[in-house]
Amino acid sequence: MIRKAVIPVAGLGTRLLPLTKALPKEMLPIGDKPVIEHTIRELVDSGIDEITIVTSARKDLVQRHFAPDCDLERELRTAGKDDLADAVAELSSLAHITYLYQRGPYGNGTPVLNAARVIGDEPFMVLWADDVFVAEVPRARQLKSAYDATGAPVLALMPMAVEDAARYGVPIVEEDLGGGRLRISGLVEKPRPEEAPSRYAAIGGYVVTPGVVAELEAATRRWHERPEGEIYLTDALHRHAAANPVYGQVIDGTWWDTGSPLNYLRAQFAAALADPVHGPELRKLARDS
């Protein structure tokens, strides 16, 4: 059973500077919610409510967003704004959230390893708060179902245009098992288009098992020998796949990546157009502009 999840938020968000100099990229709004709230609601809707957020001192706004605020709630109720008071109160009870400060070398494997040492010897999900998925079945539930069926690490995959291969980790597909599930034997990080082993991209969602954590531990030991090194989750999954089953799940849904200026604007635009109240007026504005 997947009972726990990890959300790394300690990154600097350099691709969105200067917007993210003071405002964490995870707190950028998509519709009426910050990106990280979309991620947490996705996990909760998938039956996962024990969440570790691996953070840094500069990301205190994330903690404040989900912290209880009795003074604000009381003022709203006094003003007769019970709907807003209920929304504020719900934020602090969405999930069981713990915070852990990141320590260790550069690379996205470090926050995963930090959290694994607290979670212990069990599988867990890793989602980055850069992405918003719109799907009938949440991405996290699709990953959870793939793990339930295989008992092995699972990567979230999306189809990609081959010219985009240099932006992603690209899986080596050994077998198509149907239903969007693929058995993979490794990952090639940011290959040139002509060298891409498949037409799928690994995108910010993983089920990590103790075997993958062991690979991250080994990478940490090697890093101490070579301080210029970096630790990446995709590298650990690639090494694990050399001798163990690893699977990819092609996610059924629409993926909005908010990690770059253009993609963030696209995600905002799509959310605005989908809003049942404001969408029709915004569509009219877009047509008339």
C-alpha positions in Angstrom: 0.0 0.0 0.0 1.2 3.5 -0.8 0.3 5.5 2.3 2.8 8.4 2.1 4.1 11.0 -0.3 6.9 13.4 -0.6 6.8 16.9 -2.2 10.2 18.6 -2.7 10.0 22.4 -2.7 13.5 23.5 -1.8 14.6 24.5 -5.3 15.4 28.1 -6.2 12.9 28.4 -9.1 15.5 30.2 -11.2 13.6 29.6 -14.5 10.9 32.0 -13.2 13.0 34.8 -11.8 12.4 37.6 -10.9 8.9 36.5 -10.1 10.1 33.8 -7.8 12.8 35.9 -6.0 10.5 36.2 -2.9 7.5 34.1 -3.9 8.1 30.4 -4.0 7.2 28.9 -7.4 5.1 26.3 -5.6 2.9 29.2 -4.4 2.2 30.6 -7.8 -1.6 30.6 -8.4 -3.3 28.4 -11.0 -6.9 29.4 -10.9 -7.8 30.2 -7.2 -5.2 27.8 -5.7 -1.4 27.7 -5.6 0.3 24.9 -7.5 1.2 23.0 -4.3 -2.4 23.0 -3.2 -3.4 21.3 -6.4 -0.7 18.7 -5.8 -1.8 18.0 -2.2 -5.5 17.8 -3.2 -4.5 15.3 -5.9 -2.8 13.1 -3.4 -5.7 13.3 -0.9 -8.2 12.5 -3.7 -6.0 9.4 -4.4 -6.1 8.2 -0.8 -2.7 9.5 0.3 -2.8 12.0 3.2 0.5 11.6 5.0 2.7 14.1 3.2 6.3 15.2 3.8 7.2 18.5 2.3 11.0 18.9 1.9 11.6 22.6 2.1 14.1 25.4 2.8 14.2 28.4 5.0 13.1 30.7 2.1 9.9 28.8 1.5 8.0 29.7 4.7 5.0 30.9 2.7 4.3 27.2 1.9 4.0 26.4 5.6 1.9 29.6 6.3 -0.6 28.6 3.6 -1.4 25.3 5.2 -1.1 26.5 8.8 -4.2 27.2 11.0 -5.2 30.9 11.2 -7.8 31.2 13.9 -7.7 35.0 13.9 -8.5 35.2 10.2 -11.2 32.5 10.5 -12.8 34.4 13.4 -12.8 37.7 11.6 -14.4 36.1 8.5 -17.2 34.5 10.6 -17.8 37.8 12.4 -18.3 39.4 9.0 -20.7 36.8 8.0 -18.3 35.3 5.4 -18.7 31.7 6.6 -17.9 30.3 3.1 -14.5 31.9 3.2 -13.9 30.9 6.8 -14.7 27.3 5.9 -12.2 27.5 3.0 -9.5 28.8 5.3 -10.2 26.2 8.0 -10.1 23.4 5.4 -6.6 24.2 4.3 -5.1 23.2 7.7 -7.0 19.9 7.8 -6.5 18.8 4.2 -3.7 16.3 5.1 -1.2 15.3 7.7 1.7 17.5 6.6 5.2 17.4 8.1 8.0 19.7 7.0 11.7 18.7 6.6 14.6 21.0 5.8 16.7 19.8 2.9 20.3 18.9 3.5 22.9 17.4 1.2 24.3 17.8 -2.3 22.7 19.4 -5.3 20.2 17.3 -7.3 16.6 16.2 -7.0 17.6 12.9 -5.4 18.6 14.7 -2.2 15.1 15.7 -0.9 13.8 12.2 -1.7 16.6 10.7 0.3 16.1 13.2 3.1 12.4 12.1 3.4 13.1 8.4 3.0 15.2 8.4 6.1 12.2 9.7 8.0 9.5 7.6 6.2 11.4 4.3 6.7 11.3 1.0 4.9 8.2 1.4 2.7 7.3 2.6 -0.7 6.1 6.2 -1.2 5.1 8.6 -3.9 7.1 11.6 -5.0 5.4 14.5 -6.8 6.9 17.9 -7.7 4.8 20.9 -7.3 5.6 22.2 -10.8 2.8 20.3 -12.4 -1.0 20.4 -12.6 -2.8 17.5 -14.0 -6.4 17.7 -15.1 -7.7 14.1 -15.3 -10.9 12.1 -14.6 -8.7 9.8 -12.5 -5.9 11.7 -10.7 -2.4 11.1 -11.7 -1.4 10.0 -8.2 -4.2 7.4 -8.3 -3.0 6.1 -11.7 0.5 5.7 -10.3 -0.8 4.0 -7.1 -2.8 1.5 -9.2 0.3 0.7 -11.3 2.2 0.0 -8.1 -0.6 -2.1 -6.7 -0.5 -4.2 -9.9 3.3 -4.5 -10.1 4.9 -4.0 -6.6 7.7 -2.2 -8.3 8.9 1.4 -8.9 6.7 3.4 -11.3 7.3 6.5 -13.3 4.7 8.9 -14.6 5.1 9.2 -18.4 3.5 11.4 -21.1 3.9 11.1 -24.8 6.3 13.7 -26.2 7.4 15.1 -29.6 10.8 13.6 -30.3 12.3 17.1 -30.8 11.5 17.7 -27.1 13.6 14.7 -25.9 16.5 17.0 -24.7 14.2 18.4 -22.0 13.3 15.2 -20.3 14.4 11.8 -19.0 13.3 9.3 -21.7 12.6 5.7 -20.8 14.0 2.7 -22.5 10.8 0.6 -23.2 11.2 -3.1 -23.1 7.5 -4.1 -23.3 4.1 -2.6 -23.7 1.8 -4.3 -21.2 -1.4 -2.5 -22.3 -3.5 0.1 -20.4 -0.7 2.6 -20.7 1.7 0.4 -18.6 5.2 -0.1 -19.9 8.1 -2.2 -18.6 11.2 -0.2 -18.8 14.9 -1.1 -18.5 16.4 2.3 -17.9 16.3 6.0 -18.5 18.3 8.3 -20.8 18.6 11.8 -19.3 18.0 14.6 -21.9 19.1 12.7 -25.0 19.5 14.3 -28.4 16.3 13.7 -30.4 18.0 11.3 -32.8 19.2 9.2 -29.7 15.9 9.2 -27.8 15.0 5.5 -27.0 11.3 6.1 -27.0 8.6 8.8 -27.5 7.8 9.1 -23.8 8.9 11.7 -21.2 9.2 11.0 -17.5 7.3 13.8 -15.9 7.5 14.6 -12.1 5.7 11.7 -10.6 7.2 8.5 -9.1 6.5 5.6 -6.8 9.9 5.0 -5.0 10.7 1.7 -3.3 13.4 0.9 -0.8 15.6 -0.5 -3.6 15.6 2.9 -5.3 16.4 4.6 -2.0 19.4 2.2 -1.6 20.7 3.5 -5.0 20.4 7.1 -3.7 22.3 6.1 -0.6 25.1 4.6 -2.8 25.1 7.8 -4.9 25.6 9.8 -1.7 28.6 7.8 -0.8 30.1 8.3 -4.2 29.3 12.1 -3.9 31.5 12.4 -0.8 34.3 11.0 -2.9 33.6 13.5 -5.7 32.2 16.7 -4.2 31.4 18.1 -7.7 28.8 15.4 -8.2 25.0 15.7 -8.2 22.4 13.2 -7.0 19.4 12.6 -9.3 16.4 10.4 -8.8 16.3 9.4 -12.4 19.9 8.1 -12.2 18.9 5.9 -9.2 15.9 4.6 -11.1 18.1 3.9 -14.1 20.6 1.9 -12.0 17.8 0.0 -10.2 16.2 -0.9 -13.5 19.4 -2.6 -14.7 18.6 -5.6 -12.4 15.1 -5.1 -11.1 11.6 -4.5 -12.6 10.6 -0.9 -13.1 7.5 0.3 -14.9 6.2 3.4 -16.5 2.5 4.5 -16.5 1.4 6.7 -19.3 -0.9 9.2 -17.5 -4.4 9.7 -19.0 -5.1 13.4 -18.7 -3.9 16.8 -19.5 -0.5 18.0 -18.1 0.3 21.6 -17.4 3.9 22.2 -16.6 4.3 25.5 -14.6 8.1 25.5 -14.4 8.9 28.0 -17.2 7.3 31.5 -18.0 5.5 30.3 -21.1 4.3 27.1 -19.6 3.1 28.9 -16.5 1.1 31.3 -18.6 -0.4 28.4 -20.6 -1.5 26.7 -17.4 -3.0 29.9 -16.0 -4.8 30.5 -19.3 -6.2 27.0 -19.4 -7.4 27.2 -15.8 -9.0 30.6 -16.4 -10.9 29.4 -19.6 -12.1 26.3 -17.7 -13.5 28.4 -14.8 -17.4 28.0 -15.0 -17.9 31.6 -13.8 -15.2 33.6 -15.4 -14.4 31.3 -18.4 -17.1 32.6 -20.8 -16.2 36.2 -20.3 -12.4 35.5 -20.8 -13.2 33.5 -24.0 -15.1 36.6 -25.3 -12.1 38.8 -24.3 -9.7 36.5 -26.2 -11.9 36.6 -29.3 -12.2 40.3 -29.2 -8.5 41.1 -28.6 
